[in-house]
Amino acid sequence: TGNTFTPSLYVACGTSGAIKHLAGMKKSDFIVAINTDRDAPIGEVANVLVVADLKQFLPVLTEKLQNR
């Protein structure tokens, strides 16, 4: 869309890191990327790359965060 934004936390779920996507979000303070491909381009800009199926990982993460 041509928009950029700079959130404190950006969680990229299942995105490969297409150039246009990266341009719009790479100035985020902290980037967590969840992807099954450890070599996905998003991993190069992410502070944390979780190599997992997001459909399995997100429910576990959500449960852990809710029980804090």
HELIX and SHEET records of a PDB file:
HELIX    1   1 ILE A   19  MET A   25  1                                   7    
HELIX    2   2 PRO A   41  GLU A   44  5                                   4    
HELIX    3   3 LEU A   54  GLN A   66  1                                  13    
SHEET    1   A 3 LEU A   9  CYS A  13  0                                        
SHEET    2   A 3 PHE A  30  ASN A  35  1                                        
SHEET    3   A 3 VAL A  48  VAL A  51  1                                        
END                                                                             
